[in-house]
Amino acid sequence: MYTPGKRGEAWLGEIKHTTVSARYNATRVLIAAVAGKRLVVVAASIICSGLVAGTMDAVFKSGTTALSGTIQIANAEQIGLEFNPAGWLVTAAGEALNVTLGNDTSGHLSGWLRYVEA
């Protein structure tokens, strides 16, 4: 069982799956908030497509609080996160997992996330 403040422990619970589909220059909900639960991303595969030039900037968030710095993703670049029972991204309880995309007028982020509600 996870205790706040401890690092590296596994999150226990049913692993769920969702798809990722987000367009440029907006904040999109990737996983809807669940009352009283944290959303813990334990694996992911994300790819950027459709860029005319340059890179797409992505920031993953718990509600409006950043969980990552700005990640620059080039066209056809894929981000793969292998299964990590401690979680790659963890939201605050009751907050959605969002992504804010910017620095582009044509790109699309797609893929999948595996997560646990804890």
HELIX and SHEET records of a PDB file:
SHEET    1   A 4 ILE A  15  ARG A  23  0                                        
SHEET    2   A 4 HIS A 108  GLU A 117 -1                                        
SHEET    3   A 4 LEU A  39  SER A  49 -1                                        
SHEET    4   A 4 GLN A  78  LEU A  81 -1                                        
SHEET    1   B 4 ILE A  15  ARG A  23  0                                        
SHEET    2   B 4 HIS A 108  GLU A 117 -1                                        
SHEET    3   B 4 LEU A  39  SER A  49 -1                                        
SHEET    4   B 4 LEU A  89  VAL A  90 -1                                        
SHEET    1   C 4 ALA A  26  ILE A  31  0                                        
SHEET    2   C 4 LEU A  97  GLY A 102 -1                                        
SHEET    3   C 4 THR A  55  SER A  62 -1                                        
SHEET    4   C 4 THR A  65  ALA A  66 -1                                        
SHEET    1   D 4 ALA A  26  ILE A  31  0                                        
SHEET    2   D 4 LEU A  97  GLY A 102 -1                                        
SHEET    3   D 4 THR A  55  SER A  62 -1                                        
SHEET    4   D 4 ILE A  71  ALA A  74 -1                                        
END                                                                             
